[in-house]
Each structure stands twice: as structure tokens, then as C-alpha cells.
Amino acid sequence: MPNQLKPSVCIDAVFENVPLADAVKSVADAGIKAFEFWCWWEKNLDELIQQRDANGMSISACCTKFISLVDPEKRSEYLAGLEESIAAAKQLDCPVLISQVGDFRPGVSRQVQHQSLVDGLREAAPLLEASNITLVIEPLNELVDHAGYYLVRSDEAFEIIDKVNSPRVKVVFDIYHQQISEGHVIHNLMQNIDKIGHFHAAGNPGRHELTLGELNYEQIFAAIQSSEYDGYVGLEYWPKHAPSEGLRHVARWFTAAS
């Protein structure tokens, strides 16, 4: 049976430079019951918990430390950062850790860097499985936002997940990034829905509200809704208009889909 799609708001993007208490309350007032953010080590965890509970919210995701997975010499540092992030996620009752993988290393073959990613995630898997927290690796576009980043296409990300073969290592499918990198988003995400642990969404071009640009998010969400995906869809964009207005509009899509 399909599950109800659950929206989440990335407060570091949608409410950039807004005090935490105001941002979380604005998300709740828009009718959305979860929020996420980037760097837990830059936040006051006690305040996050307080604001989460005061507004009847959940924390859907945050990031692990930004340490390269394509460089095997940094693997022990990555794993140490992951252990710290798992501890923070458990404290926050946060089910998902988002991991970028690092920039492409010039002079090193793509095959070698791909294998380093696989090996590092295989070492990370037991930590994640023991904690019941899911790590999601993030492909990003290199044409607009992240020149030089290693992991650009979702097909390589899904190939890595297959090789790691852990239920706690998946992909965050950022619809905005993948529209730029490869397009064909509904087909690509539906063919690999079991390997996706989190979604991100923004309008393209511009990375603004979901109602702006070329992506038909109502149809994309309807496709996801028809699957057995039971995770969150994170709204990660920089609004052009009043943030609460855009969130309320999109929140109606999720209600209609349920």
C-alpha cells in the first residue's frame, strides 16, 4: 500500500538567517510537521530539541561531517565524524544523515575514487545498522552549483548503493540537482525508489519555490506517492516570496495526495 508523503522544510535554506525558534514555528504554522538542517555541530542541540517539542515537530534529517569519501586517506576521519554525527542524530531522534562525498580528485582515475566511496560506505554500514540510522549519499549538479564535485548522476549513486548492500545506506535524490544533471526524474527515481532514503526539492531554474520553473512537482509527488516510499521529502530552496506563503501552497499538495 502507498504511504502518505511527508514534507520537511530545510530551515537553513527556506529560513536562512532567521532565528531557530521563529523558523521552526513558521514551518509548524504552515501545516508541516518536520524540519531539517545542515550542520548539527553549528547548532545548539538542546535548543533544537526544545523547539521541536514545543511545536509538536519531528527532525527529519541533518548532515554528517563534510569529509571526502573518495580519498581513502581521509576515511578514518570520515568514520570518526560519522560516529559523532550518529550520536547527535540519536540525541535528536533524527532518522537520516545526509552525506556529501567530496570533490573529484584530479589525477586519480574515476574507477579508483568510485571504489573508495564503496569501501568507505561498507565500513560505515555496521555503525549505521547498529544505530538504526540511515545514511544517504547526495549526488549534486556540477553545471550550476557544485563545480568539481565527484558524484553528479543518480545512476552512479544507485550503483554504489547496490555494491554496499546495506539497508542503512541509501541515496538522497535531490530533484532539483538531478533535473540539471540528467533530467528524466520520474523514471529515474521510480526505477530506484527502494534505494532512496530521502528527497530534496526546489524549483528549476533558480532553486526557488517549487511552483516556479519547469518541474511539475504535483506529478512528481504523485508518482512518489504511488510507491511504497515512506520517508520525507525535504523542501530545500531559497524563496523569492514570503516563505510561509510558498510552504502553505506546497503543504496542500501533500494533503491532497494522502
Residue pairs with C-beta under 8 A, 6 or more apart in sequence:
1 228
2 225
2 226
2 227
2 228
3 225
3 228
3 229
3 230
4 225
4 254
4 257
4 258
5 221
5 224
5 225
5 229
5 233
5 254
5 257
5 258
6 33
6 34
6 60
6 230
6 231
6 232
6 233
6 254
7 32
7 34
7 232
7 233
7 234
7 235
7 250
7 251
7 254
8 32
8 34
8 35
8 36
8 60
8 61
8 232
8 233
8 234
8 235
9 15
9 27
9 30
9 32
9 34
9 35
9 36
9 234
9 235
9 247
10 35
10 36
10 37
10 38
10 200
10 234
10 235
10 236
10 237
11 18
11 20
11 23
11 24
11 27
11 35
11 36
11 37
12 37
12 38
13 236
13 237
13 238
14 23
14 235
14 236
14 237
14 238
14 239
14 243
14 247
15 22
15 23
15 26
15 27
15 243
16 238
18 26
20 43
20 44
20 47
20 48
20 51
21 47
21 51
23 35
24 35
24 51
24 52
24 54
24 55
24 57
25 51
25 55
26 243
26 244
26 247
27 34
27 35
27 55
27 57
27 247
28 55
28 56
28 57
29 244
30 244
30 247
30 248
30 251
31 247
31 248
31 251
31 255
32 235
32 247
32 251
33 56
33 57
33 58
34 57
34 58
34 59
34 60
34 232
35 52
35 57
35 58
35 59
35 60
36 59
36 60
36 61
36 62
36 232
36 234
36 236
37 43
37 48
37 59
37 62
38 62
38 63
39 62
39 63
40 48
40 62
40 63
40 85
40 88
40 89
40 92
41 65
41 84
41 88
45 88
45 91
45 92
48 59
48 92
49 91
49 92
51 57
52 58
52 59
52 92
58 93
59 92
59 93
59 94
60 94
60 95
60 96
60 198
60 232
60 234
61 94
61 95
61 96
61 97
61 98
61 136
61 172
61 198
61 232
61 234
62 85
62 88
62 89
62 92
62 94
62 96
62 97
62 98
63 85
63 97
63 98
63 99
63 100
64 81
64 82
64 85
64 97
64 98
64 99
64 135
65 78
65 81
65 82
65 84
65 85
66 100
67 74
67 77
67 78
67 81
67 102
68 74
68 78
68 101
68 102
68 103
68 105
69 75
69 78
69 99
69 101
69 102
69 116
69 117
69 120
69 121
69 137
70 101
70 102
70 103
70 104
70 105
70 108
70 113
70 114
70 116
70 117
70 150
71 102
71 105
71 116
72 116
72 119
72 120
74 102
75 116
75 119
75 120
75 123
78 120
78 124
79 120
79 123
79 124
79 127
82 97
82 99
82 124
82 127
82 135
83 127
85 97
86 97
86 127
86 128
86 131
86 133
88 94
89 95
89 96
89 97
89 131
89 133
90 131
90 133
94 133
95 132
95 133
95 134
96 133
96 134
96 135
96 136
96 172
96 197
96 198
96 231
96 232
97 133
97 134
97 135
97 136
98 136
98 138
98 172
98 198
99 135
99 136
99 137
99 138
100 137
100 138
100 140
100 149
101 117
101 137
101 138
101 149
101 150
101 151
102 149
102 150
103 148
103 149
103 150
104 110
104 113
104 148
104 149
104 150
105 113
105 150
113 150
114 156
114 160
117 137
117 150
117 151
117 160
118 160
118 163
118 164
121 135
121 137
121 160
121 164
121 166
121 169
122 164
122 166
124 135
124 169
125 164
125 166
125 168
125 169
128 134
128 135
128 166
128 168
128 169
129 166
129 167
129 168
132 168
133 168
134 167
134 168
134 169
134 170
134 197
134 198
135 168
135 169
135 170
135 197
136 169
136 170
136 171
136 172
136 196
136 197
136 198
137 151
137 157
137 160
137 161
137 169
137 170
137 171
137 172
138 151
138 171
138 172
138 174
138 177
139 151
139 152
139 153
139 154
139 156
139 157
139 171
139 173
139 174
139 177
139 178
139 181
140 146
140 149
140 151
140 152
140 174
140 177
140 181
141 152
141 176
141 177
141 178
141 180
141 181
142 148
142 149
142 152
142 181
143 180
143 181
144 180
144 205
145 177
145 207
151 157
152 181
153 178
153 181
153 182
154 171
154 173
154 178
154 181
154 182
154 188
154 189
154 192
155 182
155 188
157 171
158 171
158 192
158 195
161 169
161 170
161 171
161 195
162 195
170 195
170 196
170 197
170 198
171 192
171 195
171 196
171 197
172 196
172 197
172 198
172 199
172 200
172 234
173 189
173 192
173 196
173 198
173 199
173 200
174 199
174 200
174 201
174 202
174 236
175 185
175 189
175 199
175 200
175 201
175 202
175 215
175 217
175 220
176 200
176 201
176 202
176 203
176 204
176 207
176 215
176 236
176 237
177 200
178 185
178 188
178 189
179 185
179 204
179 214
179 215
180 204
182 188
185 215
185 220
186 219
186 220
186 223
189 196
189 199
189 220
189 223
189 224
190 223
190 224
190 227
193 224
193 227
193 228
193 229
194 228
196 229
196 231
197 231
198 231
198 232
198 234
199 224
199 231
199 232
199 233
199 234
200 233
200 234
200 235
200 236
201 210
201 217
201 220
201 233
201 234
201 235
201 236
201 237
202 208
202 210
202 235
202 236
202 237
202 238
203 209
203 210
203 211
203 212
203 213
203 215
203 237
204 213
204 214
204 215
205 213
205 214
206 212
206 213
206 240
207 237
207 238
208 237
208 238
208 239
208 240
209 237
209 239
209 240
209 241
209 246
209 249
209 250
210 217
210 235
210 237
210 246
210 250
211 217
211 246
211 249
211 250
212 240
217 250
217 253
218 253
221 233
221 253
221 254
221 257
222 257
224 233
225 257
225 258
233 254
235 247
235 250
239 246
